Amino acid sequence: MPAATAEAGIDYAARFAELDAWLHEHQALWRARPFTTPILPWEAELPELAAWLRSRTLEQAEAAHNQPHGLDAPEPFADLARQAVELSQLPNWSRATSAEIPERLTRYIPGRKWQQITRFADCTTHQWQQSPGEWLDWCAGKGHLGRLLAWQGGQSLLCLEHDAALNRAGEALGAEIGIDSRHVDTDVLTPAAWQWLQPQHSVVALHACGQLHMTLLQQAATRGCTQIAISPCCYNRIDSREYQPLSVAARKSRLRLSRDDLALPLQESITAGQRVRRLRDQSMAWRLAFDLWQREARGIDHYLPTPSRPESALSQGIAPFCRDLAAHHDLQLTEPDSWEQLEHRGWQRLAQVRNLELLPGLFRRPLEIWLLLDRALYLQEAGYQVRLGQFCEYQLTPRNLLLSAEKIRPQSAPML
């Protein structure tokens, strides 16, 4: 079957090739891990930029974290920022919905999540030429998204979810609103779930994590589902240690992406409150203090992975915190002369890390779009017309990209 087309005027194959070449050219900049590597490989080539970033405060880094493109930093920062913005351009389909919706549909859903659901639903139905068939909500939870779509269009709904308690709650909500819905207890990563995918289905998945949405695309395309709409999340949650591209173009790419690489697009914080940020920073500063301690005490300049610690560990002080991490690695380390001084150095290191991370931060969105284009090209190869754009504003959720696909059915031959 010949490959299908993209949205009018957008050559996704060309977009992918351009983005792929740019990411490959600059991979030394965005693959660097300031948290685990005290001196980054690119600093020797860009000493002025490195010194400028290292001189800034933690507060300055926080202020620029989500929008690093506007920084007046030494070159090539501004040039890379401009290129990143240009390569990340996509249609913005976001709009506030004005339709009146029964309160029973919105009950128990936080406001921000409900806005994501309504905008996703609105954009999805406006992208397709054919009327949806039966809705299939993949990794449905209680089926809030599918229930809204079924209520709006009068179709039936099939929800696939592994948590039985969520399914039973979804059944009750569906019965209350009066829609025809089925909720199946199933693990969507197993063949038993894939049999539910049928050609008449219009499949949706809002913020399904890596392997969950990749499996959906492969199985829905294989079974010829009429329509597919996904907003991916957590690209690094995959079964393999290295990313396995879907499309022919991505499989030919020289980029080889690790799970750490796939986590780069997720390194944003939009909704975290002040207390959460404070505890996060304290934990990271103390982990960096431990890293300084263990390198110096062992005389080995090598990072040791530090497991996340519960909030209660922070209340005990930095000395017990670091001793616990040392015990985790079965280390007997000579204690520092001053825990207070070590903590101070940890906070200094955190400020440097956060500012150095602003450079790979320029590549977060381009890498995410590379991943989405791989999925779009895969669906084109399977005979779908695809569209890629933003279904809501970035402030509502950083994972605001929607991939919409519709199967192109062969036209019937004219009657003679």
Beta strands, then each sheet from edge to edge (+ up, - down):
strand 1: 134-138
strand 2: 157-161
strand 3: 181-185
strand 4: 201-208
strand 5: 227-232
strand 6: 384-390
strand 7: 401-407
sheet 1: 3+ 2+ 1+ 4+ 5+ 7- 6+
end
